[in-house]
Amino acid sequence: MNTPDLGLPVDVPSTALFTDQYELTMLRAALQAGTAGRRSVFEVFTRRLPEGRRYGVVAGTGRVLDAVENFRFDADVLGFLREQGIVDEATLRWLASYRFSGDIWGYPEGEVYFPGSPILRVEGSFAECVLLETVILSILNHDSAIAAAASRMAAAASGRGLIEMGARRTHELAAVAASRAAYVGGFDTTSDLAAGFRYGIPTVGTSAHAFTLLHDSERDAFRAQIDSLGRGTTLLVDTFDVAEAVRTAVEIAGPELGAVRIDSGDLLLVAHRVRQQLDELGAVNTKIVVTSDLDEYAIASLAAAPVDAYGVGTQLVTGSGHPTCSMVYKIVARATSADPKATLHPVAKKSLGGKTSIGGRKWAARRRDAEGYAEAEVVGTGPVPPELLDRQLLVELVKGGEIVAREPLDAVRDRHIAARAGLPMSAIQLSRGEPVIPTEYM
């Protein structure tokens, strides 16, 4: 599917206030101190993966590019900042002409990552880079969490269809982002029309129990749906008695019935019974879709069931227990002037409690074994070893303030499938474990 840049309808508002106040107070103080223009490098990374996860998934990069492009302080925004006394007039004048003019490099969207991976590198003046911290982290932490959950579910589904249907379980705007991230992670369709409208993700949907209960009988409801949507529709068969509903569905639609959906009960047992009944009735091509609070573990438990597609809601849009990736945005290098040729000095936070970071502008590469599978994530600050030159992971996303790397969402989705396939087989195990490959520093 295509991104908004490729012709789909979307109206992205200013993202300037999707930030924490301290970004602006730092800016104000740095402007007054004369340090705001110092050339700086910030990096996004995570110190650890969520407990039990073997790999992370980079998602939201396309939305980050939109957010950077739309980070503008218009008259209303500046008026709010003035009325609230958040910054002074000198800072307001600086903000009025704000346009990010630096460079951004990052892991391409859909790629996998590990602890310490420099997922995004933002370079420019301190002032223009620091303002982007919150909105970048907000997007990447949310979308990458959803994509990681989606990826695990896709691996568990082993090629069977996956429908994202979590819009009613999260904030209405988060639902659109979650649908996009789920598509990156391997889902095929969404029930959310806003996601289909904005990102071109294929949409699906038929009926709920309310539609059946509206009618005088289940037969009347099935007849109405088939008359309207055709024999290829999906009928919900667990409102009353499943066996009777399946019998009625095939009687009305014939063997051309598209699918039946099961939304309750012992899904493993019911799916086997329904498949047998459909086959006996001659509906051998009618598919079975199951829903009902599924997660990757439930999907895996249904591997032996005759299920054709899974619909997943709550657990998907909440990251299946891990709604954030704990990514951080840290300054790792800075110069003593705005001169683009000025020497960058590594800087890093040093503190107790595991919140230390490694200074220096970093590169990353993935070393592979003789069979072509990843064996280590290599992160360094010096010259890239010759044997890793063609294994580097960061790509240019923004150059001189201009977006240079927008791409179709289908390309992102395909990239993730390939990236996951390049990991050791243990990456898709659902049992708890450490990152599937180590991070090595040079």
N, C-alpha and C positions, 0 to 999 in steps of 0.2 A: 504494500500500500504506500501511497505517497505522503509526504509531509506537506504542511501548508504552503511551503515555498514552491511546491510543484503543482499548485493550482487548486488545492482544496479550500473550501470556504472556512475562514477562521478570523476572528477579530481578537487579537491579544492586547489587553490594556497595558498601561504603564506598570512596570514591575518595581518602580523606584521605592515604594514603601513596603515591599516584601522583605523587610530588613529589620534588624535590631537597632535600637537607638544608639547603642555604643559605637556602631560603625560611624555614625555622624558625629558623635562627640570626639572620637579619635581623629576624624578628618579635621574638625574645627581646631583641635589642639595642634595637629601636625602642620596645618596651614599657618597658624600663628608662630610656630617654632621654626618654620622654614624647612621642614623635613618632608613635607607632603609629596614633593616631586622626586624624591629619591627612587631610583630604579630598584624594583623589588620583584621577588619571585615567591609566589604562594603555591602550595601544593595541597591537593585533596588526597587523603589516604585513610585507611582504617588500621588501627593497631592490632585488631583481632577480628575474626569472623564470628558471627553469632554462634552460640554454643551448639556443637554438633554438626555444623555445616562444613562441607568439604571444599567449597569454592563459592565465590561471589559472582554476581552478574552485573555488568555495567549497563545501566538503563537510565534514561532521562536526558542523555546528552543532547538530543535534538531539542528538547524543551529548554535546556540550559541556553542553547544558542538563541532561541526565541527570547528568553528572559534577558539576556545580555543586550540583544538588539533593541529591546523595548524598555531598557532601563533609562528613563527620561524623567526629569523633574519639570513638570508643566506648571502653569500658573496656580492651579488649585492645590497641587502638592506643595509648592513653595509657600503658598498662603497658609496652609496647615502648619508647616514647620515654623513659620514666623509667629503665628498666633499662639502656638504652644511654647514658644521660647526655646526650642530645641537647639537651634544654632543661631549664630549671629549673622549680621547683614553681609559681612565679607564672605562667609561660607555660603550663604544663599546665592550670592552673585556667582560664586564658583560652580555651584550645583546647577544653576540655570543653563549653563552651556555644557553640562556633562555629557560626554560620549566616550565610551570605552575605546581607546585607541591602541591598546596593547595587543599582545599575542596570547593565544591559548592553544596548548597542546594537550592531548589526552588519549586514553585508551579508546579505540573506536567503539561506538555503542554496540552492545551485544557480546563484546569480549568478556572473558572471565577475569577475575582478579583474586589477589590473595593478600594477607596481612603485609603492609608496607608498600604495596603497589602504588606508584604515583599516578593515580587514576586520572587526575586533571592537574595541569600546570598552568598557572595564570601569571603573565609577565607584563609589567608596565610600571607606572609610577605607583608609589604606595597608596596615594589617594584614590586613584581609579580602581585599583585592585581590591582594596580593603572593603569598599562599598558592596562588592559582589558576594561576599562571604555567605551571608544568610540565605539568599535566594538560591545560590548554587547548592549549598548543603541541603536545603529544604527539598529541592527537586531530586538530587541524586540519592539522598538517604531514603526517600519514599519510593521512588521508582525502582531502585536497585533491590530493595527489600521485596517488592512485589514480584519483580522479574526472577529473583532467586527462588521464591516459592513456586512460581509458575514453572521454572525449569525443572525443579524436583518433581513436580506433578507430571510434567511432560515425559520425563524419564520413566516414571512409574507407569504411565499410560501406554508406553511401548507402541506408539504409532496410532492408537485409537483417538478418536476425536475429543477435543476439549473445548467447552463453551464457558466463557467468562460471564458470570451472572451475579456479580456482587454489588451492583449499583445501590441497592436498597440497604446495604450494610455499612455504608461509609458516607462521608460528606459528598454532596452532589458533584462538586468540582474534583475532589480526589478520585471519585469513581471514574471520571474520564481518563485521568492520568493512570489509574490502576489498570484500566482496560488496555491502554497503550502498552504499559509495561508487561502485562500478561501476554500480549501478542508477541512482544520481543522474546519472552521466555519460552514460547512454544505453543500458546493457545491458538486455536484456529478461528474462533468467532467470538462475538460479544452480544449480549442482549441490550447494551447501552447505546441508544441511538445517537446521543451526543458524541460518543467516541467514533461511531461510524461516520457521522457528519464531519467531524474535525479531522480525523486521521485516515478515513477510508477503510477501517477495519470491517470485514464482513459481519453483518448483523443477522441474528436469528431470533425467533420467538413465535409461539403459537398460542397456548391458553393456560389458564390456571384453574384451580379447583372452583373458583368463583363462577367461572363460565359454565361448568357442569351443574353447579347448584342453582344457577339462574333458571335453568330449564326444568320442565315438568318431569323429565326422565333423562338418564344418561344417554339413552338412544337418541332422544331429541337433540341433545347437546352435540353428540358426535355427528349426527346428520347435518346440523347447522354448520359445524366447522368444516366438514368435507365439502358441503355445497359451496361454501365461501372460498376455501383455500385449496381445494382439490384433494385427490386421493394420496398425494405425496406428503400430506401434512403429518404432524406428530400428535398423537392423541394421548392425553393424560389418563392412565387407566387405574389409578389407585384411590379414587374418591370413595368407592364403596367396596365392591368385591372384584379383585383383580381378574380372576379367571372369567367371570361373567363379562367384564368390560372388554377383555381381549376378544372374546367370542363375538360380542356385539360389534366391536370395531371392525373385525375382518368381514363380518356379515354385511356391514354397510359399505365399507371401502373396497372389499375384495382383496385379493392377494397383492394388489398394487399399493396397499397402505404403506406410507413412507416409514413411519416409526411409531413406537409407543414409548411413553415416558413413565418411569417408576420413581416415586418421590418419597417412599416410606417403606418401613418393614425391613426384614432381613434381606438386603439387596442381593446377596450371593444366592440364597435359596430361591427368592422370587424370580430373579433373572433366569435361572436354569428352568424353572417351571414355565415361565412365559415363552422362552425360546422353544421348548418342546411343544407347547400348545400352538404357537405360531406355525411351526413346521408341520404339525399334524393338520392344521387348517389350510395348508397350502401357501401360507404367507412366508415363504422361505427367504425372501429378500427384505422383509420388513425388519428394520433395525430396532435395537433396544437402547434407549438413553436412560441413564440413571442420574438422579440428583439426591439431595438430602444431606447437608452438612458434611460434604466430602473434603478430605485433605489428601496429601500424598500417601499417607499410610492406608487410608481407606481405599484409595485407588489401587495401591499395590495389592491389597487384600482381595481385590476383585479381578486379579489377573487371570484366574482360571474360570471366571464367569463369562458367559456369552454376551458381553456388553460391547456396544459399538461406539458409544460416546459418553462422556462424563460432563455434567454441568456443575461448576464449582463457584461458590459465592463467598461466604464469610471468611473462611480460612485463607482464601486467595488474596482478597483485598486488605487483609490485616497481616500479610506476610507469613501466614501459618505459624504464628507464635513469635515472630520476630519482625515487628513493624518498622524497624529502622536498622541501618547497617553500622551505626556509630562512626560514620565518616567525619573527619575533621578537616579544617582549612587552615593551614599554618604557613607563616612566612618562613622560608628556608634559606633565603639569601637576599642581600641588599647591598647597594652601592652607597657611596657618600655623596652622590650627586645625581642629577637627571641625565647626565651624559650616557647615551646608549653604549658607549665604548668603555665606560667606567668599570673597574674591576668589581665583580660581585663577591661579597664576603659571606661565607656560610654562617647562618645563625640558627639557633635551636633552643627550645625550651628545655630546661633541666629542672626536674622536680621529683618528689617522691610519689609513690602510688601508681607507677606504671604509665605516667603521662608524658614521658620524655619523647623527644622526636630527634630525627637525624637531619642535620643541616646540609645545605648544598643543593644545587640544581641537579635533578636526577634524570637519568635515563632508565629504561627497563627493557629487558629482553627475556624471552622464554627459551631455556635450553631444552633440547629434545634428545631422547635416547636413540639407539640405533634403529628402532622400529618406528620412530617418528612421533612417539608420545611424549608429552611434557614430562620433564623430570625435575625442573627447578625454575622458580621465578628469580631472575637475577636483576638486582637493583644497584646502580652505581652512580658516582658523582664525577669520576674521572673519565679518561678515554674509554670508548667502548672496545672491548677485545675484538680482534678481527673475526673470530669465529662466531660472534654474536651480531655482527653488523646487519645481517639480513634477518635477524630474529627480533629486531626492536619493535616495541609495542605502541609507543606514542606516535600519534599522527597530528598534523597541523589542522586545527579547527577554526581558528581566527587569526588573521594576519593583518596587523596594522589597523585593528578595529573592524575589519571586514570578514564576514562569515565566508569560509572557503570549503566547508565540508558537509553541507546538507546532503542528505541521501534518502532514497525511498525507504519506508519502514520495512518492506519485505526484504531488502538487502540486509538490514540490521538483524531481522529474525533469522535469515539464512546464516549470517555470520555467527550468531550464537549457537546454532545447531552444529556448525563446523567446529567452533571453539570447544564446546562440551565434548564432542567426539574425539578431540585431540588430547583429552585428559586420560589418565589411567582409568581402567574400568571401575576401580573402587570409588571413583568420584560420584557415581550415581547410587551408591549404597545408601539406604535410609537410616542405617544404624549410626549412632553417634560416633564421631571420630575427629581427628585432627585434619587440617587442610591437606588436600590430597598430594600437594607438592610443597616443598619448603621454599622459603624466601631466603636468598643468599645476598649478602651485601658486599660490594666491592669498593 
